[in-house]
Amino acid sequence: MTKQLDKMASDFSLAYALCSSARRTCCIIGPALRLGSFDLENMQMFIEGLKDNWNLLNQLSTRYLKTQEITNYLLQVKSTAKDSLPENFYNWIYETDSTD
């Protein structure tokens, strides 16, 4: 898990660039990037900020969202964000390999 979080933190400059126009999301991840820490709680906040931006979430999914803890959180998001996420989000959740 630590190795995966380190990988996420090192690659989040890409995420920051991708969402530079999404002010709310940048406000959430910016401080974490500057502090050099991007833990599961920050990732959950980041996902919350992306609920209305399916394309960006989809782009980031294959890189960052394949850990058991984050998959479990996304299942919770699925149940609370039913109206704001596209149908294929649910298929993606179940196809995610959470054993990485």
Secondary structure, 3 states (H helix, E strand, C coil): CHHHHHHHHHHHHHHHHHCCCCHHHHHHHHHHHHHCCCCHHHHHHHHHHHCCCHHHHHHHHHHHCCCHHHHHHHHHHHHHCCCCCCHHHHHHHHHCCCCC
